[in-house]
Amino acid sequence: MSIHVKFFASMRDLMGDDRDIDAATIKEHDIDTVDVLWNYCAAGKERPANVLIAVNMDYVDAQSAIKEGDEVAFFPPVTGG
């Protein structure tokens, strides 16, 4: 099983394509929160302060726990008028 990571809009420009983090990598890097996942995927890139995060389509903060099988999405705030 893996964690599916999705990046939308300007987050995709910053981070590149969506990816799947396999179980061995999750265990090896102790990927257990959104923040740890970001640090693993970002390769030194700082997370923008206003980025929105969803785990399994529910908004969460960066300290939220994640586990194998989760889908984690990062996207910029949406504005409208």
C-alpha positions in Angstrom: 0.0 0.0 0.0 1.1 3.6 -0.4 0.3 7.2 0.2 -1.0 9.0 -2.9 0.2 12.7 -3.0 -1.5 15.2 -5.3 -0.4 18.7 -6.1 -2.8 21.3 -7.6 -2.3 24.6 -9.6 0.8 26.5 -8.4 1.6 23.7 -6.0 2.1 21.4 -9.1 4.4 24.1 -10.5 6.5 24.1 -7.3 6.5 20.3 -6.6 6.0 18.6 -10.0 3.7 15.6 -10.7 1.6 13.7 -8.3 3.3 10.7 -6.7 2.8 7.5 -4.7 5.0 6.9 -1.7 5.4 3.2 -1.2 5.2 1.3 2.1 8.9 0.7 2.4 9.7 4.4 2.0 6.9 5.4 4.5 8.5 3.1 7.1 12.1 4.1 6.3 11.5 7.8 6.5 8.9 7.6 9.4 6.3 9.4 7.3 3.5 9.7 9.8 2.3 13.4 9.5 1.6 15.7 6.7 4.6 17.8 7.7 7.0 14.9 7.4 5.5 13.9 4.1 6.0 17.5 2.8 9.6 17.5 3.9 10.2 14.1 2.1 8.5 15.3 -1.1 9.9 18.9 -1.1 13.6 18.1 -1.2 14.4 21.3 0.7 11.6 23.5 -0.7 9.7 25.5 2.0 6.0 24.9 2.2 4.1 28.2 1.4 2.4 29.5 4.5 -1.0 29.7 2.9 -1.1 26.2 1.3 -4.3 24.2 1.9 -3.9 20.5 2.8 -6.5 17.7 2.6 -6.3 14.1 3.7 -8.9 11.9 2.2 -10.8 15.0 1.1 -11.0 16.6 4.6 -9.0 19.7 5.3 -6.3 19.2 7.9 -3.2 21.0 9.3 0.4 20.1 8.8 0.6 18.2 12.1 -2.2 15.8 11.1 -1.4 12.1 11.2 -1.3 10.1 7.9 -1.1 6.4 7.2 -0.8 4.0 4.3 -3.7 4.2 2.0 -4.3 7.9 2.5 -4.6 10.5 -0.2 -2.9 13.8 0.6 -3.5 16.9 -1.5 -1.7 20.2 -1.4 -3.2 23.2 -3.2 -3.2 27.0 -3.0 -6.1 28.9 -1.4 -9.0 29.3 -3.8 -10.4 32.8 -4.3 -13.6 33.7 -6.1 -15.9 36.5 -6.6 
